[in-house]
Amino acid sequence: MSHRIYLDYNASTPICPEAAEAMWPFLTDHYGNPSSLHWAGMPAKDAVEKARGQVAGLLGCDPTEVVFTSGGSESNNHAIKGVFFANRDRGDHIITTAVEHPATINPCRFLEMLGAKVTVLPVDRFGMVDPTDVRKAITQRTILITVMHANNEVGTIEPIPEISAIAREAGVPFHTDAAQTVGKIPADVEGLGVDLLSVAGHKVYAPKGIGALYIREGTKIEPFVHGAGHEAGRRAGTENVLLAVALGAACDTARKWVGMPQIKALRDRFWDGLRGMFGEKVTLNGHPTARLPNTLNANFVGRVGAEVLVKLPRVAASTGSACHAGSVILSPVLAAMGVPPGEGMGAVRFSLGRATTWDELEEALAKLKFSVETLEVDRGDRR
Ligand SMILES: Cc1ncc(COP(=O)(O)O)c(C=O)c1O
């Protein structure tokens, strides 16, 4: 029998039972507005504050430094635009990297239209930024450095503590997009040394539409939504109690999963299986060791990733190669890493999660063998 196999946990995760359970009373009994001082509002307010404490517990910060947002994109937008608008008197220069998520790249592009100067740093073959490049790029006018904690496509973990030390020495606020790391590897704000850190709820077994932004006390930042004084005046609007409690419970649960040794062992066995089957015809994208424990981005050399996946309709995985008008475009992340197009066109990202089993991976391997071997070799006209 052919099962449906989910290997796309970097795209989104199922809601964990703890988060679902935490939400139930707020779907049924507790409908009050957290700002109301009466019996209906108080449980809602208490629940939001408990959830804030749970998020802070995972990040190792004070609850007052956590702002709830609608997800990773909003957190990045708040951090980047908020710091830019609040520091215009000091400068206009932002430093970022070539492998950021569009939720970072596009706010920077937007700010360029408002006069920002953006330096995009290159990465090496593994997708890693060199901290000395960051140091060299800093000028008197630099007001923000934003470097992701780990890349969503290839899983490479950036040298955040080294970069934060440089940023701190220069007195420049430092933001990291931790959408892919929170709950997978330690994302402790003191260990990382960051001033701002983005969390995406649906990557950490909470629902879609909720996230958080850590803002170190004392960081100069403009509110993201202007209005009443919610979220300590940083994001106006009645709190999304239902989703905040879910994120809190998910963060609490995530504490026992950080490091993911079992998932990493499965991922490595899966890679051994691929190498055993395809030998040199399968290559790895991303850093061999400094990489998210659940992520495996593999090139099926001479094939097109999207076509490999089309032949595996019951296996959910991702490919960064996009088809445009009959030709295949290499993922910008792989292009920035200098992956040769003949390899990178065949990239498929497998991302494992809490429910992944070896039986599923073995079945996926068998299906991949069939898919890759029956596909025509990618032709030159598609490159
Ligand atoms: C690294 C990274 N940053 C930001 C985001 C955006 O998060 P959200 O979907 O919660 O807006 C994602 C989602 O894929 C991501 O992987």
The ligand as a Gaussian input file, in Angstrom:
#p B3LYP/6-31G(d) Opt

LIG

0 1
 C       13.446000      31.682000       7.174000
 C       12.015000      32.117000       7.075000
 N       11.688000      33.359000       7.398000
 C       10.427000      33.815000       7.330000
 C        9.417000      32.990000       6.920000
 C        8.017000      33.531000       6.852000
 O        7.231000      33.045000       7.918000
 P        5.650000      33.111000       7.877000
 O        5.195000      32.114000       6.892000
 O        5.237000      32.762000       9.289000
 O        5.279000      34.497000       7.526000
 C        9.695000      31.667000       6.566000
 C        8.651000      30.778000       6.052000
 O        8.859000      29.969000       5.196000
 C       11.038000      31.215000       6.649000
 O       11.380000      29.959000       6.336000

